[in-house]
């Protein structure tokens, strides 16, 4: 599982099953928010390979993304509790 690298680096990882995501509005792409001002979008191909990034310097967008992340994080389960079927 690729999350092992993230966990080894100290990142907290959670999983959100699709059936628990109903009603959430989440961005289509993986992203990072920096200093509440900048969003860095990560774009991936269908096979999971990284194809590039896109930077948005927009504090309103950064707040929206951070809020979306917090809502999803609250519903997600810890990595240690996740057991894919």
PDB file of N, CA, C and O in Angstrom:
ATOM      1  N   UNK A   1       0.844  -1.174   0.000  1.00  0.00           N
ATOM      2  CA  UNK A   1       0.000   0.000   0.000  1.00  0.00           C
ATOM      3  C   UNK A   1       0.893   1.243   0.000  1.00  0.00           C
ATOM      4  O   UNK A   1       1.823   1.326   0.802  1.00  0.00           O
ATOM      5  N   UNK A   2       0.637   2.179  -0.856  1.00  0.00           N
ATOM      6  CA  UNK A   2       1.497   3.357  -0.970  1.00  0.00           C
ATOM      7  C   UNK A   2       1.427   4.267   0.254  1.00  0.00           C
ATOM      8  O   UNK A   2       2.323   5.089   0.444  1.00  0.00           O
ATOM      9  N   UNK A   3       0.414   4.151   1.073  1.00  0.00           N
ATOM     10  CA  UNK A   3       0.297   4.991   2.267  1.00  0.00           C
ATOM     11  C   UNK A   3       1.423   4.720   3.262  1.00  0.00           C
ATOM     12  O   UNK A   3       1.704   5.564   4.113  1.00  0.00           O
ATOM     13  N   UNK A   4       2.068   3.566   3.171  1.00  0.00           N
ATOM     14  CA  UNK A   4       3.138   3.226   4.110  1.00  0.00           C
ATOM     15  C   UNK A   4       4.254   4.270   4.087  1.00  0.00           C
ATOM     16  O   UNK A   4       4.830   4.586   5.128  1.00  0.00           O
ATOM     17  N   UNK A   5       4.558   4.801   2.909  1.00  0.00           N
ATOM     18  CA  UNK A   5       5.604   5.821   2.798  1.00  0.00           C
ATOM     19  C   UNK A   5       5.179   7.108   3.511  1.00  0.00           C
ATOM     20  O   UNK A   5       5.982   7.746   4.192  1.00  0.00           O
ATOM     21  N   UNK A   6       3.921   7.476   3.347  1.00  0.00           N
ATOM     22  CA  UNK A   6       3.408   8.681   3.999  1.00  0.00           C
ATOM     23  C   UNK A   6       3.411   8.521   5.517  1.00  0.00           C
ATOM     24  O   UNK A   6       3.799   9.433   6.247  1.00  0.00           O
ATOM     25  N   UNK A   7       2.978   7.366   5.978  1.00  0.00           N
ATOM     26  CA  UNK A   7       2.928   7.103   7.417  1.00  0.00           C
ATOM     27  C   UNK A   7       4.330   7.090   8.006  1.00  0.00           C
ATOM     28  O   UNK A   7       4.558   7.634   9.087  1.00  0.00           O
ATOM     29  N   UNK A   8       5.273   6.468   7.298  1.00  0.00           N
ATOM     30  CA  UNK A   8       6.667   6.427   7.760  1.00  0.00           C
ATOM     31  C   UNK A   8       7.255   7.832   7.866  1.00  0.00           C
ATOM     32  O   UNK A   8       8.144   8.072   8.682  1.00  0.00           O
ATOM     33  N   UNK A   9       6.764   8.757   7.047  1.00  0.00           N
ATOM     34  CA  UNK A   9       7.250  10.138   7.076  1.00  0.00           C
ATOM     35  C   UNK A   9       6.542  10.972   8.142  1.00  0.00           C
ATOM     36  O   UNK A   9       6.855  12.149   8.324  1.00  0.00           O
ATOM     37  N   UNK A  10       5.580  10.355   8.853  1.00  0.00           N
ATOM     38  CA  UNK A  10       4.899  11.061   9.937  1.00  0.00           C
ATOM     39  C   UNK A  10       3.542  11.629   9.577  1.00  0.00           C
ATOM     40  O   UNK A  10       2.917  12.302  10.397  1.00  0.00           O
ATOM     41  N   UNK A  11       3.081  11.373   8.381  1.00  0.00           N
ATOM     42  CA  UNK A  11       1.777  11.882   7.979  1.00  0.00           C
ATOM     43  C   UNK A  11       0.670  11.043   8.592  1.00  0.00           C
ATOM     44  O   UNK A  11       0.788   9.821   8.684  1.00  0.00           O
ATOM     45  N   UNK A  12      -0.399  11.693   9.009  1.00  0.00           N
ATOM     46  CA  UNK A  12      -1.587  10.974   9.470  1.00  0.00           C
ATOM     47  C   UNK A  12      -2.437  10.671   8.239  1.00  0.00           C
ATOM     48  O   UNK A  12      -2.733  11.568   7.450  1.00  0.00           O
ATOM     49  N   UNK A  13      -2.822   9.430   8.076  1.00  0.00           N
ATOM     50  CA  UNK A  13      -3.575   9.004   6.902  1.00  0.00           C
ATOM     51  C   UNK A  13      -4.930   8.494   7.346  1.00  0.00           C
ATOM     52  O   UNK A  13      -5.042   7.733   8.308  1.00  0.00           O
ATOM     53  N   UNK A  14      -5.942   8.919   6.643  1.00  0.00           N
ATOM     54  CA  UNK A  14      -7.298   8.423   6.871  1.00  0.00           C
ATOM     55  C   UNK A  14      -7.900   8.016   5.538  1.00  0.00           C
ATOM     56  O   UNK A  14      -7.446   8.441   4.475  1.00  0.00           O
ATOM     57  N   UNK A  15      -8.937   7.178   5.616  1.00  0.00           N
ATOM     58  CA  UNK A  15      -9.631   6.683   4.429  1.00  0.00           C
ATOM     59  C   UNK A  15     -11.108   7.035   4.546  1.00  0.00           C
ATOM     60  O   UNK A  15     -11.703   6.922   5.618  1.00  0.00           O
ATOM     61  N   UNK A  16     -11.689   7.461   3.434  1.00  0.00           N
ATOM     62  CA  UNK A  16     -13.107   7.822   3.408  1.00  0.00           C
ATOM     63  C   UNK A  16     -13.832   6.951   2.388  1.00  0.00           C
ATOM     64  O   UNK A  16     -13.729   7.185   1.183  1.00  0.00           O
ATOM     65  N   UNK A  17     -14.565   5.946   2.868  1.00  0.00           N
ATOM     66  CA  UNK A  17     -15.345   5.122   1.939  1.00  0.00           C
ATOM     67  C   UNK A  17     -16.380   5.987   1.215  1.00  0.00           C
ATOM     68  O   UNK A  17     -16.949   6.912   1.796  1.00  0.00           O
ATOM     69  N   UNK A  18     -16.607   5.680  -0.028  1.00  0.00           N
ATOM     70  CA  UNK A  18     -17.538   6.490  -0.835  1.00  0.00           C
ATOM     71  C   UNK A  18     -18.908   6.626  -0.189  1.00  0.00           C
ATOM     72  O   UNK A  18     -19.519   7.691  -0.272  1.00  0.00           O
ATOM     73  N   UNK A  19     -19.405   5.574   0.453  1.00  0.00           N
ATOM     74  CA  UNK A  19     -20.748   5.659   1.031  1.00  0.00           C
ATOM     75  C   UNK A  19     -20.814   6.643   2.200  1.00  0.00           C
ATOM     76  O   UNK A  19     -21.907   7.051   2.593  1.00  0.00           O
ATOM     77  N   UNK A  20     -19.670   7.030   2.762  1.00  0.00           N
ATOM     78  CA  UNK A  20     -19.657   8.026   3.832  1.00  0.00           C
ATOM     79  C   UNK A  20     -19.428   9.438   3.301  1.00  0.00           C
ATOM     80  O   UNK A  20     -19.444  10.401   4.068  1.00  0.00           O
ATOM     81  N   UNK A  21     -19.218   9.564   2.005  1.00  0.00           N
ATOM     82  CA  UNK A  21     -18.929  10.870   1.405  1.00  0.00           C
ATOM     83  C   UNK A  21     -20.179  11.566   0.879  1.00  0.00           C
ATOM     84  O   UNK A  21     -20.093  12.694   0.395  1.00  0.00           O
ATOM     85  N   UNK A  22     -21.332  10.921   0.962  1.00  0.00           N
ATOM     86  CA  UNK A  22     -22.559  11.535   0.463  1.00  0.00           C
ATOM     87  C   UNK A  22     -22.784  12.884   1.134  1.00  0.00           C
ATOM     88  O   UNK A  22     -22.679  13.011   2.354  1.00  0.00           O
ATOM     89  N   UNK A  23     -23.090  13.876   0.330  1.00  0.00           N
ATOM     90  CA  UNK A  23     -23.358  15.212   0.849  1.00  0.00           C
ATOM     91  C   UNK A  23     -22.131  16.096   0.980  1.00  0.00           C
ATOM     92  O   UNK A  23     -22.253  17.291   1.249  1.00  0.00           O
ATOM     93  N   UNK A  24     -20.951  15.524   0.792  1.00  0.00           N
ATOM     94  CA  UNK A  24     -19.734  16.335   0.848  1.00  0.00           C
ATOM     95  C   UNK A  24     -19.421  16.909  -0.529  1.00  0.00           C
ATOM     96  O   UNK A  24     -19.600  16.243  -1.549  1.00  0.00           O
ATOM     97  N   UNK A  25     -18.962  18.128  -0.542  1.00  0.00           N
ATOM     98  CA  UNK A  25     -18.474  18.729  -1.777  1.00  0.00           C
ATOM     99  C   UNK A  25     -16.965  18.767  -1.665  1.00  0.00           C
ATOM    100  O   UNK A  25     -16.402  19.514  -0.864  1.00  0.00           O
ATOM    101  N   UNK A  26     -16.316  17.946  -2.483  1.00  0.00           N
ATOM    102  CA  UNK A  26     -14.853  17.853  -2.413  1.00  0.00           C
ATOM    103  C   UNK A  26     -14.249  18.130  -3.785  1.00  0.00           C
ATOM    104  O   UNK A  26     -14.848  17.798  -4.807  1.00  0.00           O
ATOM    105  N   UNK A  27     -13.072  18.734  -3.810  1.00  0.00           N
ATOM    106  CA  UNK A  27     -12.408  18.982  -5.093  1.00  0.00           C
ATOM    107  C   UNK A  27     -12.128  17.675  -5.828  1.00  0.00           C
ATOM    108  O   UNK A  27     -11.961  16.621  -5.213  1.00  0.00           O
ATOM    109  N   UNK A  28     -12.080  17.764  -7.130  1.00  0.00           N
ATOM    110  CA  UNK A  28     -11.866  16.590  -7.977  1.00  0.00           C
ATOM    111  C   UNK A  28     -10.448  16.075  -7.931  1.00  0.00           C
ATOM    112  O   UNK A  28     -10.208  14.908  -8.239  1.00  0.00           O
ATOM    113  N   UNK A  29      -9.502  16.916  -7.556  1.00  0.00           N
ATOM    114  CA  UNK A  29      -8.088  16.555  -7.603  1.00  0.00           C
ATOM    115  C   UNK A  29      -7.465  16.623  -6.212  1.00  0.00           C
ATOM    116  O   UNK A  29      -7.947  17.338  -5.333  1.00  0.00           O
ATOM    117  N   UNK A  30      -6.397  15.873  -6.032  1.00  0.00           N
ATOM    118  CA  UNK A  30      -5.606  15.929  -4.814  1.00  0.00           C
ATOM    119  C   UNK A  30      -5.006  17.329  -4.700  1.00  0.00           C
ATOM    120  O   UNK A  30      -4.644  17.939  -5.706  1.00  0.00           O
ATOM    121  N   UNK A  31      -4.904  17.832  -3.470  1.00  0.00           N
ATOM    122  CA  UNK A  31      -4.381  19.181  -3.317  1.00  0.00           C
ATOM    123  C   UNK A  31      -3.677  19.360  -1.977  1.00  0.00           C
ATOM    124  O   UNK A  31      -3.856  18.580  -1.042  1.00  0.00           O
ATOM    125  N   UNK A  32      -2.876  20.412  -1.921  1.00  0.00           N
ATOM    126  CA  UNK A  32      -2.238  20.879  -0.694  1.00  0.00           C
ATOM    127  C   UNK A  32      -2.599  22.346  -0.548  1.00  0.00           C
ATOM    128  O   UNK A  32      -2.673  23.073  -1.539  1.00  0.00           O
ATOM    129  N   UNK A  33      -2.826  22.788   0.694  1.00  0.00           N
ATOM    130  CA  UNK A  33      -3.060  24.209   0.968  1.00  0.00           C
ATOM    131  C   UNK A  33      -1.871  24.714   1.773  1.00  0.00           C
ATOM    132  O   UNK A  33      -1.491  24.112   2.777  1.00  0.00           O
ATOM    133  N   UNK A  34      -1.285  25.822   1.330  1.00  0.00           N
ATOM    134  CA  UNK A  34      -0.132  26.413   1.997  1.00  0.00           C
ATOM    135  C   UNK A  34      -0.490  27.785   2.543  1.00  0.00           C
ATOM    136  O   UNK A  34      -0.984  28.650   1.819  1.00  0.00           O
ATOM    137  N   UNK A  35      -0.234  27.968   3.819  1.00  0.00           N
ATOM    138  CA  UNK A  35      -0.396  29.264   4.487  1.00  0.00           C
ATOM    139  C   UNK A  35      -1.780  29.870   4.308  1.00  0.00           C
ATOM    140  O   UNK A  35      -1.939  31.088   4.393  1.00  0.00           O
ATOM    141  N   UNK A  36      -2.782  29.035   4.062  1.00  0.00           N
ATOM    142  CA  UNK A  36      -4.135  29.537   3.895  1.00  0.00           C
ATOM    143  C   UNK A  36      -4.293  30.464   2.701  1.00  0.00           C
ATOM    144  O   UNK A  36      -5.276  31.199   2.615  1.00  0.00           O
ATOM    145  N   UNK A  37      -3.343  30.439   1.785  1.00  0.00           N
ATOM    146  CA  UNK A  37      -3.336  31.367   0.658  1.00  0.00           C
ATOM    147  C   UNK A  37      -3.203  30.695  -0.708  1.00  0.00           C
ATOM    148  O   UNK A  37      -3.722  31.189  -1.709  1.00  0.00           O
ATOM    149  N   UNK A  38      -2.504  29.569  -0.733  1.00  0.00           N
ATOM    150  CA  UNK A  38      -2.127  28.939  -2.003  1.00  0.00           C
ATOM    151  C   UNK A  38      -2.634  27.502  -2.032  1.00  0.00           C
ATOM    152  O   UNK A  38      -2.531  26.772  -1.047  1.00  0.00           O
ATOM    153  N   UNK A  39      -3.180  27.112  -3.176  1.00  0.00           N
ATOM    154  CA  UNK A  39      -3.579  25.721  -3.394  1.00  0.00           C
ATOM    155  C   UNK A  39      -2.663  25.148  -4.467  1.00  0.00           C
ATOM    156  O   UNK A  39      -2.479  25.752  -5.524  1.00  0.00           O
ATOM    157  N   UNK A  40      -2.098  23.995  -4.193  1.00  0.00           N
ATOM    158  CA  UNK A  40      -1.297  23.284  -5.180  1.00  0.00           C
ATOM    159  C   UNK A  40      -2.055  22.004  -5.533  1.00  0.00           C
ATOM    160  O   UNK A  40      -2.171  21.087  -4.720  1.00  0.00           O
ATOM    161  N   UNK A  41      -2.561  21.966  -6.754  1.00  0.00           N
ATOM    162  CA  UNK A  41      -3.308  20.804  -7.240  1.00  0.00           C
ATOM    163  C   UNK A  41      -2.324  19.788  -7.806  1.00  0.00           C
ATOM    164  O   UNK A  41      -1.393  20.152  -8.526  1.00  0.00           O
ATOM    165  N   UNK A  42      -2.528  18.525  -7.484  1.00  0.00           N
ATOM    166  CA  UNK A  42      -1.736  17.423  -8.045  1.00  0.00           C
ATOM    167  C   UNK A  42      -2.636  16.660  -9.009  1.00  0.00           C
ATOM    168  O   UNK A  42      -3.741  16.253  -8.651  1.00  0.00           O
ATOM    169  N   UNK A  43      -2.160  16.473 -10.222  1.00  0.00           N
ATOM    170  CA  UNK A  43      -2.950  15.783 -11.243  1.00  0.00           C
ATOM    171  C   UNK A  43      -2.338  14.417 -11.541  1.00  0.00           C
ATOM    172  O   UNK A  43      -1.124  14.282 -11.694  1.00  0.00           O
ATOM    173  N   UNK A  44      -3.205  13.411 -11.619  1.00  0.00           N
ATOM    174  CA  UNK A  44      -2.791  12.031 -11.844  1.00  0.00           C
ATOM    175  C   UNK A  44      -3.518  11.446 -13.037  1.00  0.00           C
ATOM    176  O   UNK A  44      -4.657  11.815 -13.324  1.00  0.00           O
ATOM    177  N   UNK A  45      -2.855  10.532 -13.733  1.00  0.00           N
ATOM    178  CA  UNK A  45      -3.454   9.795 -14.849  1.00  0.00           C
ATOM    179  C   UNK A  45      -4.332   8.673 -14.288  1.00  0.00           C
ATOM    180  O   UNK A  45      -4.318   8.404 -13.087  1.00  0.00           O
ATOM    181  N   UNK A  46      -5.080   8.037 -15.155  1.00  0.00           N
ATOM    182  CA  UNK A  46      -5.951   6.949 -14.741  1.00  0.00           C
ATOM    183  C   UNK A  46      -5.224   5.789 -14.088  1.00  0.00           C
ATOM    184  O   UNK A  46      -5.813   5.057 -13.292  1.00  0.00           O
ATOM    185  N   UNK A  47      -3.944   5.613 -14.416  1.00  0.00           N
ATOM    186  CA  UNK A  47      -3.177   4.517 -13.809  1.00  0.00           C
ATOM    187  C   UNK A  47      -2.509   4.928 -12.498  1.00  0.00           C
ATOM    188  O   UNK A  47      -1.763   4.148 -11.906  1.00  0.00           O
ATOM    189  N   UNK A  48      -2.780   6.154 -12.047  1.00  0.00           N
ATOM    190  CA  UNK A  48      -2.217   6.617 -10.785  1.00  0.00           C
ATOM    191  C   UNK A  48      -0.899   7.354 -10.901  1.00  0.00           C
ATOM    192  O   UNK A  48      -0.392   7.869  -9.904  1.00  0.00           O
ATOM    193  N   UNK A  49      -0.336   7.415 -12.093  1.00  0.00           N
ATOM    194  CA  UNK A  49       0.940   8.121 -12.250  1.00  0.00           C
ATOM    195  C   UNK A  49       0.705   9.629 -12.230  1.00  0.00           C
ATOM    196  O   UNK A  49      -0.296  10.132 -12.740  1.00  0.00           O
ATOM    197  N   UNK A  50       1.654  10.324 -11.629  1.00  0.00           N
ATOM    198  CA  UNK A  50       1.557  11.776 -11.488  1.00  0.00           C
ATOM    199  C   UNK A  50       1.853  12.429 -12.823  1.00  0.00           C
ATOM    200  O   UNK A  50       2.832  12.081 -13.483  1.00  0.00           O
ATOM    201  N   UNK A  51       1.005  13.386 -13.231  1.00  0.00           N
ATOM    202  CA  UNK A  51       1.205  14.035 -14.524  1.00  0.00           C
ATOM    203  C   UNK A  51       1.532  15.523 -14.406  1.00  0.00           C
ATOM    204  O   UNK A  51       1.879  16.156 -15.403  1.00  0.00           O
ATOM    205  N   UNK A  52       1.427  16.079 -13.221  1.00  0.00           N
ATOM    206  CA  UNK A  52       1.789  17.485 -13.073  1.00  0.00           C
ATOM    207  C   UNK A  52       1.048  18.158 -11.940  1.00  0.00           C
ATOM    208  O   UNK A  52       0.237  17.550 -11.241  1.00  0.00           O
ATOM    209  N   UNK A  53       1.349  19.420 -11.784  1.00  0.00           N
ATOM    210  CA  UNK A  53       0.726  20.206 -10.728  1.00  0.00           C
ATOM    211  C   UNK A  53       0.264  21.541 -11.289  1.00  0.00           C
ATOM    212  O   UNK A  53       0.657  21.961 -12.378  1.00  0.00           O
ATOM    213  N   UNK A  54      -0.575  22.182 -10.513  1.00  0.00           N
ATOM    214  CA  UNK A  54      -1.119  23.481 -10.898  1.00  0.00           C
ATOM    215  C   UNK A  54      -1.232  24.315  -9.627  1.00  0.00           C
ATOM    216  O   UNK A  54      -1.755  23.837  -8.620  1.00  0.00           O
ATOM    217  N   UNK A  55      -0.759  25.525  -9.660  1.00  0.00           N
ATOM    218  CA  UNK A  55      -0.780  26.398  -8.485  1.00  0.00           C
ATOM    219  C   UNK A  55      -1.866  27.456  -8.642  1.00  0.00           C
ATOM    220  O   UNK A  55      -2.028  28.046  -9.710  1.00  0.00           O
ATOM    221  N   UNK A  56      -2.603  27.684  -7.560  1.00  0.00           N
ATOM    222  CA  UNK A  56      -3.615  28.733  -7.538  1.00  0.00           C
ATOM    223  C   UNK A  56      -3.351  29.626  -6.325  1.00  0.00           C
ATOM    224  O   UNK A  56      -3.417  29.163  -5.186  1.00  0.00           O
ATOM    225  N   UNK A  57      -3.058  30.885  -6.563  1.00  0.00           N
ATOM    226  CA  UNK A  57      -2.845  31.868  -5.503  1.00  0.00           C
ATOM    227  C   UNK A  57      -4.163  32.584  -5.248  1.00  0.00           C
ATOM    228  O   UNK A  57      -4.406  33.672  -5.770  1.00  0.00           O
ATOM    229  N   UNK A  58      -5.002  31.964  -4.446  1.00  0.00           N
ATOM    230  CA  UNK A  58      -6.350  32.485  -4.228  1.00  0.00           C
ATOM    231  C   UNK A  58      -6.779  32.144  -2.802  1.00  0.00           C
ATOM    232  O   UNK A  58      -7.171  31.008  -2.536  1.00  0.00           O
ATOM    233  N   UNK A  59      -6.712  33.109  -1.880  1.00  0.00           N
ATOM    234  CA  UNK A  59      -7.073  32.831  -0.489  1.00  0.00           C
ATOM    235  C   UNK A  59      -8.497  32.296  -0.308  1.00  0.00           C
ATOM    236  O   UNK A  59      -8.728  31.458   0.564  1.00  0.00           O
ATOM    237  N   UNK A  60      -9.450  32.764  -1.113  1.00  0.00           N
ATOM    238  CA  UNK A  60     -10.828  32.266  -0.989  1.00  0.00           C
ATOM    239  C   UNK A  60     -10.896  30.794  -1.382  1.00  0.00           C
ATOM    240  O   UNK A  60     -11.565  30.005  -0.714  1.00  0.00           O
ATOM    241  N   UNK A  61     -10.216  30.422  -2.450  1.00  0.00           N
ATOM    242  CA  UNK A  61     -10.159  29.026  -2.874  1.00  0.00           C
ATOM    243  C   UNK A  61      -9.448  28.176  -1.822  1.00  0.00           C
ATOM    244  O   UNK A  61      -9.872  27.057  -1.536  1.00  0.00           O
ATOM    245  N   UNK A  62      -8.382  28.700  -1.254  1.00  0.00           N
ATOM    246  CA  UNK A  62      -7.644  27.972  -0.219  1.00  0.00           C
ATOM    247  C   UNK A  62      -8.544  27.706   0.991  1.00  0.00           C
ATOM    248  O   UNK A  62      -8.506  26.611   1.552  1.00  0.00           O
ATOM    249  N   UNK A  63      -9.342  28.676   1.398  1.00  0.00           N
ATOM    250  CA  UNK A  63     -10.269  28.483   2.522  1.00  0.00           C
ATOM    251  C   UNK A  63     -11.316  27.427   2.182  1.00  0.00           C
ATOM    252  O   UNK A  63     -11.640  26.580   3.014  1.00  0.00           O
ATOM    253  N   UNK A  64     -11.840  27.478   0.970  1.00  0.00           N
ATOM    254  CA  UNK A  64     -12.837  26.506   0.530  1.00  0.00           C
ATOM    255  C   UNK A  64     -12.261  25.090   0.526  1.00  0.00           C
ATOM    256  O   UNK A  64     -12.914  24.151   0.981  1.00  0.00           O
ATOM    257  N   UNK A  65     -11.048  24.937   0.017  1.00  0.00           N
ATOM    258  CA  UNK A  65     -10.400  23.619  -0.013  1.00  0.00           C
ATOM    259  C   UNK A  65     -10.122  23.121   1.400  1.00  0.00           C
ATOM    260  O   UNK A  65     -10.337  21.946   1.697  1.00  0.00           O
ATOM    261  N   UNK A  66      -9.650  23.997   2.263  1.00  0.00           N
ATOM    262  CA  UNK A  66      -9.366  23.597   3.650  1.00  0.00           C
ATOM    263  C   UNK A  66     -10.642  23.166   4.353  1.00  0.00           C
ATOM    264  O   UNK A  66     -10.637  22.182   5.093  1.00  0.00           O
ATOM    265  N   UNK A  67     -11.725  23.881   4.134  1.00  0.00           N
ATOM    266  CA  UNK A  67     -13.012  23.528   4.736  1.00  0.00           C
ATOM    267  C   UNK A  67     -13.507  22.179   4.219  1.00  0.00           C
ATOM    268  O   UNK A  67     -14.017  21.364   4.987  1.00  0.00           O
ATOM    269  N   UNK A  68     -13.355  21.951   2.927  1.00  0.00           N
ATOM    270  CA  UNK A  68     -13.748  20.684   2.325  1.00  0.00           C
ATOM    271  C   UNK A  68     -12.938  19.525   2.913  1.00  0.00           C
ATOM    272  O   UNK A  68     -13.479  18.464   3.222  1.00  0.00           O
ATOM    273  N   UNK A  69     -11.634  19.754   3.061  1.00  0.00           N
ATOM    274  CA  UNK A  69     -10.766  18.727   3.632  1.00  0.00           C
ATOM    275  C   UNK A  69     -11.193  18.390   5.062  1.00  0.00           C
ATOM    276  O   UNK A  69     -11.284  17.215   5.418  1.00  0.00           O
ATOM    277  N   UNK A  70     -11.455  19.403   5.876  1.00  0.00           N
ATOM    278  CA  UNK A  70     -11.839  19.165   7.272  1.00  0.00           C
ATOM    279  C   UNK A  70     -13.135  18.365   7.358  1.00  0.00           C
ATOM    280  O   UNK A  70     -13.258  17.475   8.200  1.00  0.00           O
ATOM    281  N   UNK A  71     -14.092  18.670   6.504  1.00  0.00           N
ATOM    282  CA  UNK A  71     -15.360  17.933   6.507  1.00  0.00           C
ATOM    283  C   UNK A  71     -15.145  16.465   6.156  1.00  0.00           C
ATOM    284  O   UNK A  71     -15.736  15.583   6.779  1.00  0.00           O
ATOM    285  N   UNK A  72     -14.299  16.201   5.160  1.00  0.00           N
ATOM    286  CA  UNK A  72     -14.005  14.815   4.775  1.00  0.00           C
ATOM    287  C   UNK A  72     -13.204  14.112   5.863  1.00  0.00           C
ATOM    288  O   UNK A  72     -13.469  12.951   6.170  1.00  0.00           O
ATOM    289  N   UNK A  73     -12.223  14.804   6.451  1.00  0.00           N
ATOM    290  CA  UNK A  73     -11.375  14.226   7.499  1.00  0.00           C
ATOM    291  C   UNK A  73     -12.219  13.780   8.689  1.00  0.00           C
ATOM    292  O   UNK A  73     -11.968  12.727   9.275  1.00  0.00           O
ATOM    293  N   UNK A  74     -13.211  14.576   9.040  1.00  0.00           N
ATOM    294  CA  UNK A  74     -14.068  14.253  10.183  1.00  0.00           C
ATOM    295  C   UNK A  74     -14.848  12.953   9.978  1.00  0.00           C
ATOM    296  O   UNK A  74     -15.138  12.246  10.942  1.00  0.00           O
ATOM    297  N   UNK A  75     -15.184  12.641   8.741  1.00  0.00           N
ATOM    298  CA  UNK A  75     -15.937  11.418   8.444  1.00  0.00           C
ATOM    299  C   UNK A  75     -15.045  10.207   8.171  1.00  0.00           C
ATOM    300  O   UNK A  75     -15.511   9.069   8.218  1.00  0.00           O
ATOM    301  N   UNK A  76     -13.798  10.445   7.892  1.00  0.00           N
ATOM    302  CA  UNK A  76     -12.887   9.371   7.486  1.00  0.00           C
ATOM    303  C   UNK A  76     -12.425   8.535   8.680  1.00  0.00           C
ATOM    304  O   UNK A  76     -12.487   8.976   9.827  1.00  0.00           O
ATOM    305  N   UNK A  77     -11.967   7.334   8.389  1.00  0.00           N
ATOM    306  CA  UNK A  77     -11.463   6.444   9.436  1.00  0.00           C
ATOM    307  C   UNK A  77      -9.937   6.420   9.413  1.00  0.00           C
ATOM    308  O   UNK A  77      -9.308   6.635   8.377  1.00  0.00           O
ATOM    309  N   UNK A  78      -9.367   6.156  10.574  1.00  0.00           N
ATOM    310  CA  UNK A  78      -7.910   6.066  10.675  1.00  0.00           C
ATOM    311  C   UNK A  78      -7.388   4.924   9.800  1.00  0.00           C
ATOM    312  O   UNK A  78      -8.080   3.936   9.556  1.00  0.00           O
ATOM    313  N   UNK A  79      -6.174   5.086   9.345  1.00  0.00           N
ATOM    314  CA  UNK A  79      -5.541   4.060   8.511  1.00  0.00           C
ATOM    315  C   UNK A  79      -5.559   2.698   9.211  1.00  0.00           C
ATOM    316  O   UNK A  79      -5.815   1.676   8.575  1.00  0.00           O
ATOM    317  N   UNK A  80      -5.292   2.687  10.491  1.00  0.00           N
ATOM    318  CA  UNK A  80      -5.248   1.416  11.242  1.00  0.00           C
ATOM    319  C   UNK A  80      -6.606   0.719  11.297  1.00  0.00           C
ATOM    320  O   UNK A  80      -6.667  -0.486  11.542  1.00  0.00           O
ATOM    321  N   UNK A  81      -7.693   1.453  11.074  1.00  0.00           N
ATOM    322  CA  UNK A  81      -9.033   0.880  11.098  1.00  0.00           C
ATOM    323  C   UNK A  81      -9.530   0.464   9.709  1.00  0.00           C
ATOM    324  O   UNK A  81     -10.559  -0.199   9.582  1.00  0.00           O
ATOM    325  N   UNK A  82      -8.794   0.858   8.681  1.00  0.00           N
ATOM    326  CA  UNK A  82      -9.210   0.617   7.311  1.00  0.00           C
ATOM    327  C   UNK A  82      -8.800  -0.776   6.854  1.00  0.00           C
ATOM    328  O   UNK A  82      -7.630  -1.151   6.930  1.00  0.00           O
ATOM    329  N   UNK A  83      -9.775  -1.531   6.382  1.00  0.00           N
ATOM    330  CA  UNK A  83      -9.519  -2.887   5.864  1.00  0.00           C
ATOM    331  C   UNK A  83     -10.296  -3.039   4.565  1.00  0.00           C
ATOM    332  O   UNK A  83     -11.483  -3.364   4.586  1.00  0.00           O
ATOM    333  N   UNK A  84      -9.624  -2.801   3.414  1.00  0.00           N
ATOM    334  CA  UNK A  84     -10.339  -2.872   2.141  1.00  0.00           C
ATOM    335  C   UNK A  84     -10.926  -4.255   1.894  1.00  0.00           C
ATOM    336  O   UNK A  84     -10.350  -5.278   2.263  1.00  0.00           O
ATOM    337  N   UNK A  85     -12.067  -4.248   1.271  1.00  0.00           N
ATOM    338  CA  UNK A  85     -12.746  -5.521   0.982  1.00  0.00           C
ATOM    339  C   UNK A  85     -12.085  -6.247  -0.148  1.00  0.00           C
ATOM    340  O   UNK A  85     -12.524  -7.334  -0.524  1.00  0.00           O
TER     341      UNK A  85
END
